[in-house]
Amino acid sequence: MGLDSGHIYITTNMFTTGSSPIFKGTKVWVINKGTLPAGGALTASEFNKPGLANGFAWQPAHAFGPGAVDYIISEGWSIGGTTRAMRIKSFTFPTSTPILTDLGFIQVADYGFDIDPNVPTGAPQPGCAPLIDTGDTRLINAVLRYGHLWTTNAVDDPVQDNVYKTEVAWYEIDPAQADANATNGPIQQGRVSNANRWYYFPSIAVNVLEDVALGFAASGPADFASGYYTMRLGTDSPGTMQPESLLHAGISPYFKDLASGQNRWGDYSATVVDPQDDINFWTIQEFADAQVGACPFSDTGRWGTWWGRFRRASCVDVDGDGYYDCGLSPGPLTAVEDCNDANANVHPGAAEVCGVVDTDCDGVAGNVGGDLDGSKRADGRDLYAWALVFGTSLDADHSTLYFQDYDPVADTDRDGDVDGVDLLALEADFGKTVCP
C-alpha cells in the first residue's frame, strides 16, 4: 500500500485457488481520500494487468509533500537477459480519474544470475539445520521524496559462487530518467552486507533531511535470526550506508514450517519516519524468541517483535519540546528545526507573538499581529498599511518606502528583513500599538 496527499494506492498479486495456484496477474486500486477521513463514501479506480508480462509485486510509493503524480515500481526485469532493471509507472490526475502511464525502465546493479537450482536457498542459523526462508527479490516498500523514488529489496550477493547469500540492496531513482531501453541508472544505489550474516526482508524510510534508514532481518552460522538497522545522512557519500547496528538479538533457533516445507520468516518488516518531527525513524523487526521444544522438531520456533527509534546523532532536543536542533545552516531542509533549543516555547508551529522573538522558527521575528494585508508575514506592505491606519499623510503612491516588500529604509534594525522588530520601530515613530 502507498499513499499521497489525495489518494491511497493498493496493489496485489492475483492467483487461482487450489493446491497449485497459478499467477494470473496484478491489480491496482486507486482510492480517492476525499471524505474518507470523515467516514464518507469510497471512490476507487481499478487497473487490471493480467499476466507476467505486466510485472509482479508492484510496489506503490508513499509520497511526501504535495504533488499531482505518484508512482508504482517493480523489480526483476531483464534487459537482454543479462541486465537487471526496475520498471516504473506513474499515476497522474488530469481529472478525478487517474491515468496510468508506463514510463519504462531504470538499469540497476545485477543480482541473482548465478543461482544453482540444486543448492538450497535460505539463511543458516546455529543449532538448527533447516535454513530460514529469506523470500524472493520483490521490493518491500517505496518512498517518494523530493521527486525521487527510494526502494529496497534482498538480493543475492555479487560473488559468482552458485550460493544464494542474501544482502540488502537499496536505490534512489529519478523517475524522469526511465525509458524503454533502461538507458539510465539510479541516482545512487548501494548494498548492505556482512561476510558472516545473511540479510533479508529490508524496509526503507527517508526524512526531511534526506537521511535514509533501513531495517532488516539477519542470521548466520553464529547468529540466531535477529533485527538490525542502519542509516545514511543526506550528506554522506553516494552509495554508502553507515555500519549496521543490532536492534534485538535472536535467542534461539527458529523452525516453523507448518507442514509446508518452508521455514518461513516474517515475511516482512517496516521502517518509517516519525510523522511529528520528520527527523526520527522507527523500525519494527522480528527476532527468534525462545523455542518451545527443540529443532529439528517442526513448529518449535517462536518469533518476537521489537521496535526502536533512531536519528542522526547531531539532532538534539535540549529543551524537551519535541523539536530538534540538528546544527544545520538555514535552508529548505531545515524547516522543521528548532531555532532555539534552549526555550521550549520556541519551535516550529509555536504561537507567534509580535516583537523581537521568532517564536515559530519561520525566520521572521514577531510577524503575527503586524500582518495587515494577509500575506502571512509582516513586510513593507504592512508597514505602509499600518502607517495609513495610523492616520499619516502618506498618499497612495506605491513607490513610498513603507510600501516595498523590502527596503533598507523600512528595515529599521538593518537585519535583512522587514519584520516585527521594524513594526515596533514604526509604533515608536507614530506613538501607536501594532501588537494586539
C-alpha positions in Angstrom: 0.0 0.0 0.0 1.1 3.6 -0.7 -0.4 7.0 -0.3 -0.1 10.6 -1.2 -1.9 13.8 -0.2 -5.1 12.8 -2.1 -5.1 9.1 -2.7 -4.5 5.6 -1.4 -2.8 3.0 -3.7 -3.3 -0.7 -3.1 -1.6 -3.4 -5.3 -2.0 -7.1 -5.2 -0.8 -10.3 -7.0 -3.7 -12.4 -8.3 -3.6 -16.2 -8.1 -6.0 -19.0 -8.8 -7.2 -21.0 -5.8 -6.5 -24.7 -5.1 -3.5 -26.8 -4.2 -1.4 -25.5 -7.1 -2.2 -21.8 -7.5 -1.3 -20.1 -10.8 -0.3 -16.5 -11.0 -2.8 -14.6 -13.1 -1.5 -11.0 -12.9 -1.7 -7.9 -10.8 -4.3 -5.4 -9.8 -4.1 -1.8 -8.6 -6.8 0.2 -6.8 -6.5 4.0 -6.6 -8.8 5.3 -3.8 -9.7 8.9 -3.6 -9.3 10.0 0.0 -12.0 12.6 -0.4 -14.3 12.3 2.5 -12.9 9.0 3.8 -11.4 10.5 7.0 -14.9 11.7 7.9 -16.5 8.3 7.1 -17.7 9.3 3.7 -18.2 7.2 0.6 -15.3 5.3 -1.1 -14.5 6.2 -4.7 -12.0 3.9 -6.3 -10.5 3.2 -9.8 -9.3 -0.3 -10.7 -6.5 -1.3 -13.0 -6.3 -4.9 -14.1 -3.0 -6.0 -15.6 -3.0 -9.8 -16.2 0.0 -12.0 -16.8 3.7 -12.0 -16.1 4.3 -9.6 -19.0 2.9 -6.8 -16.9 5.1 -7.5 -13.8 4.8 -9.0 -10.4 4.6 -7.5 -6.9 4.2 -3.8 -7.9 5.0 -1.5 -5.0 3.2 1.8 -4.7 5.1 4.7 -3.2 4.4 6.6 0.0 4.7 10.2 -1.3 5.6 13.1 0.9 4.5 16.7 0.2 2.0 18.0 -2.3 2.0 16.7 -5.9 -0.1 15.7 -8.8 1.8 12.5 -9.6 2.6 9.2 -7.8 4.3 6.0 -8.9 4.4 2.2 -8.7 7.6 0.3 -9.2 8.6 -3.3 -9.6 11.8 -5.3 -10.0 13.0 -8.4 -11.7 13.0 -7.1 -15.2 15.8 -8.2 -17.5 17.2 -6.3 -20.4 18.7 -8.8 -22.9 18.7 -11.5 -20.3 21.8 -10.2 -18.6 21.0 -6.8 -17.0 18.6 -6.1 -14.2 16.1 -3.2 -14.3 13.3 -1.6 -12.3 10.1 -0.7 -14.1 8.2 2.5 -13.2 4.6 3.6 -13.9 3.1 6.9 -13.0 -0.4 7.9 -11.9 -1.5 11.4 -12.9 -4.8 13.2 -12.4 -5.8 15.5 -15.2 -9.4 14.9 -13.9 -10.7 13.0 -11.0 -10.0 9.7 -12.9 -6.4 8.6 -12.6 -4.3 7.9 -15.7 -1.7 5.1 -15.6 1.4 5.6 -17.8 4.3 3.2 -18.3 7.5 5.3 -18.0 9.9 2.5 -18.8 13.0 1.1 -17.0 16.0 2.0 -14.9 19.0 -0.2 -15.0 20.3 -1.4 -11.6 23.3 -3.5 -10.4 23.0 -7.1 -11.4 21.9 -9.8 -9.0 20.7 -13.4 -9.0 22.2 -14.7 -12.2 24.5 -17.3 -10.6 21.9 -19.3 -8.5 22.3 -23.1 -8.7 18.8 -24.7 -8.6 20.3 -27.7 -6.9 21.6 -25.7 -4.0 19.0 -25.0 -1.2 18.4 -21.3 -0.7 17.9 -19.7 2.7 19.8 -18.3 5.6 21.7 -20.5 8.1 21.3 -20.4 11.8 23.1 -22.0 14.7 21.8 -25.1 16.4 19.2 -26.0 13.7 19.8 -27.5 10.2 16.7 -26.1 8.4 17.5 -22.8 6.6 15.4 -19.8 7.2 13.4 -18.8 4.1 14.6 -15.3 3.0 11.8 -14.8 0.5 12.4 -13.5 -3.0 13.7 -10.3 -4.5 10.5 -8.3 -4.6 10.6 -4.7 -3.4 9.4 -4.4 0.2 8.3 -0.7 0.1 8.9 2.5 -1.8 9.1 6.2 -0.8 8.7 9.3 -3.0 10.6 12.3 -1.5 11.7 15.5 -3.3 10.7 13.9 -6.6 12.9 10.8 -6.2 11.9 7.2 -5.5 13.7 5.2 -2.8 13.2 1.5 -2.5 14.9 -1.7 -1.3 15.0 -5.5 -1.7 17.0 -8.5 -0.6 19.3 -9.9 -3.4 22.0 -12.4 -4.0 25.5 -11.1 -3.3 27.7 -10.4 -6.3 30.1 -13.3 -5.7 29.7 -15.9 -8.5 29.6 -19.0 -6.3 26.2 -20.5 -7.1 25.2 -19.7 -3.5 22.2 -17.5 -2.7 23.7 -15.4 0.1 21.3 -12.5 0.6 22.2 -8.9 1.3 20.2 -5.6 1.3 20.1 -3.6 -1.9 18.7 0.0 -1.9 18.2 2.6 -4.6 17.5 6.3 -5.2 15.8 6.7 -8.6 14.7 9.7 -10.6 11.5 8.5 -12.4 12.1 11.1 -15.2 15.2 9.0 -16.2 13.2 5.9 -17.0 13.0 4.9 -20.7 12.1 1.9 -22.8 15.7 0.6 -23.0 16.9 1.1 -19.4 19.5 3.6 -20.7 19.9 5.3 -17.4 20.8 4.1 -13.9 19.7 5.2 -10.4 20.8 8.5 -8.8 22.6 6.2 -6.4 22.4 2.6 -5.2 24.2 0.5 -2.6 24.4 -2.7 -0.7 24.4 -3.6 3.0 26.3 -6.9 3.6 28.3 -8.9 6.1 30.7 -11.7 5.5 29.1 -13.8 8.2 25.4 -12.9 8.1 22.6 -13.2 5.6 20.4 -10.0 5.4 16.8 -10.2 4.3 13.3 -8.5 4.4 14.5 -4.9 4.4 12.4 -1.8 4.6 13.3 1.8 3.9 12.4 5.4 5.0 13.6 8.9 4.2 13.2 12.0 6.4 13.1 15.8 5.7 16.9 16.0 5.8 17.1 13.2 3.2 18.6 10.9 5.7 17.8 7.3 4.8 17.0 4.4 7.2 17.0 0.7 6.6 15.6 -2.0 8.9 16.1 -5.7 8.2 16.4 -9.3 9.5 19.7 -11.2 9.7 21.0 -14.6 10.7 24.2 -16.6 10.1 26.1 -19.7 11.2 26.8 -18.0 14.6 23.7 -15.7 14.8 20.1 -16.6 15.5 17.5 -14.6 13.5 17.7 -11.0 14.7 16.7 -7.5 13.9 19.1 -4.9 12.5 19.1 -1.3 11.2 21.4 1.2 9.6 21.1 4.7 8.1 22.9 7.3 6.0 22.9 11.0 6.2 21.8 13.1 3.3 25.3 14.4 3.1 27.1 11.0 3.1 29.0 9.8 0.1 26.6 8.4 -2.6 26.0 4.7 -2.4 27.1 4.3 1.2 25.4 3.4 4.5 26.8 3.7 8.0 27.7 0.5 9.9 24.7 -1.6 10.7 23.5 -1.9 14.3 21.7 -4.6 16.3 18.1 -3.8 17.2 17.4 -7.1 19.0 19.3 -10.3 19.0 17.6 -13.7 18.4 17.9 -16.0 21.4 17.2 -19.5 20.0 16.9 -21.5 16.7 13.8 -21.0 14.6 11.9 -23.8 12.8 8.3 -23.3 11.9 7.2 -24.7 8.6 3.6 -25.5 9.3 4.0 -28.7 7.2 4.7 -26.5 4.2 8.3 -27.5 3.7 9.3 -23.8 4.0 10.7 -22.3 7.2 9.0 -19.0 6.7 10.4 -15.9 8.4 8.5 -12.7 8.7 7.6 -12.2 5.9 8.3 -8.5 6.1 9.4 -5.5 8.2 8.6 -1.8 8.5 10.7 1.3 8.7 9.0 4.7 8.7 9.8 8.4 9.6 8.2 9.9 12.6 5.2 12.0 11.3 5.5 14.6 14.1 9.1 15.7 13.7 10.0 14.2 10.3 13.5 13.5 11.7 13.3 10.4 13.8 13.0 6.9 12.3 11.0 4.0 13.7 11.7 0.4 12.7 9.8 -2.8 13.6 11.7 -6.1 13.2 11.4 -9.7 14.3 13.8 -11.9 16.3 13.9 -15.6 17.1 12.4 -15.9 20.6 12.7 -18.9 22.9 11.7 -22.1 21.1 9.0 -24.4 22.5 10.6 -27.9 22.2 13.6 -28.0 20.1 14.7 -28.1 16.5 14.6 -30.4 14.4 11.0 -30.9 15.5 8.7 -28.9 13.3 6.9 -25.8 14.6 9.0 -25.4 17.7 10.2 -22.0 16.7 8.7 -18.8 18.1 9.3 -15.2 17.0 9.1 -11.9 18.9 8.6 -8.3 17.6 10.8 -5.4 18.6 10.7 -1.7 17.7 13.1 1.1 18.1 13.7 4.7 17.3 16.9 6.3 15.9 18.1 9.5 14.2 21.3 11.3 13.2 23.5 11.9 16.2 23.7 15.7 15.7 19.9 16.2 16.2 19.3 17.1 19.8 16.3 18.2 21.8 17.7 20.0 24.9 14.5 21.8 25.9 12.3 18.7 25.5 9.7 20.4 23.3 9.8 17.5 20.7 11.6 19.6 18.1 15.3 19.1 17.2 18.3 21.3 16.6 20.4 19.5 14.0 23.0 22.1 13.8 22.3 22.9 10.1 22.5 26.1 8.2 19.2 27.7 7.3 17.6 26.3 4.2 14.6 24.4 2.8 15.5 21.1 4.5 15.7 22.7 8.0 12.1 24.0 8.1 11.3 21.6 11.0 14.3 22.5 13.0 14.1 24.1 16.5 15.6 27.6 16.1 16.1 27.9 19.9 16.6 24.6 21.6 17.1 26.4 25.0 13.5 27.6 25.1 10.6 25.1 25.0 8.2 27.9 23.9 10.1 28.4 20.7 9.8 25.8 18.0 8.2 25.3 14.6 4.4 25.7 14.9 4.6 27.6 18.2 2.2 30.6 18.7 3.9 33.6 17.3 3.9 36.9 19.1 4.6 40.4 17.8 8.0 41.6 18.8 11.7 40.7 18.6 11.5 36.9 19.1 10.9 34.5 16.2 8.8 32.0 18.3 7.6 29.8 15.4 11.0 29.5 13.7 9.8 30.7 10.3 12.8 33.1 10.0 10.8 36.3 10.7 10.8 37.8 14.1 7.4 38.8 15.7 5.4 38.6 12.4 2.0 37.9 13.9 -0.2 40.9 14.7 1.6 43.0 12.1 0.3 41.2 9.0 -2.3 43.7 8.0 -2.6 42.6 4.3 -3.0 38.9 5.0 0.3 37.9 3.3 1.1 35.7 6.3 4.2 37.7 7.1 4.9 41.3 8.1 6.7 43.1 5.4 7.0 46.6 3.8 3.4 46.5 2.5 2.2 46.0 6.1 4.3 48.9 7.3 2.6 51.1 4.6 -0.8 49.8 5.6 -0.2 50.4 9.3 1.1 53.9 8.5 -2.2 54.6 6.7 -4.2 53.2 9.7 -2.2 55.5 12.0 -3.5 58.5 10.0 -0.4 59.8 8.4 -0.3 62.0 5.4 1.1 59.2 3.2 -0.5 59.2 -0.3 -1.3 56.1 -2.4 2.0 56.3 -4.3 3.3 52.7 -4.3 6.8 53.9 -4.5 6.6 55.1 -0.9 9.3 53.5 1.2 6.8 51.8 3.5 5.1 50.0 0.7 8.1 48.0 -0.5 8.4 44.3 0.2 11.9 45.1 1.4 13.7 48.4 1.6 16.7 49.2 3.6 14.9 52.3 5.0 11.9 50.3 6.1 14.3 47.7 7.6 14.9 49.9 10.6 17.1 47.4 12.5 19.2 46.5 9.4 18.8 42.7 9.9 18.0 42.0 6.3 14.2 41.6 6.5 11.2 43.7 7.3 9.6 42.1 10.3 8.1 42.5 13.8 11.1 44.4 15.0 10.5 47.0 12.3 6.9 47.2 13.3 7.9 48.0 16.8 10.0 50.8 15.4 7.0 52.0 13.4 5.0 52.0 16.7 7.6 54.3 18.2 7.5 56.6 15.2 3.8 57.1 15.4 3.1 56.5 19.1 0.7 53.7 18.2 0.5 49.9 19.0 0.6 47.2 16.3 0.8 44.2 18.6 -2.6 43.1 19.7 
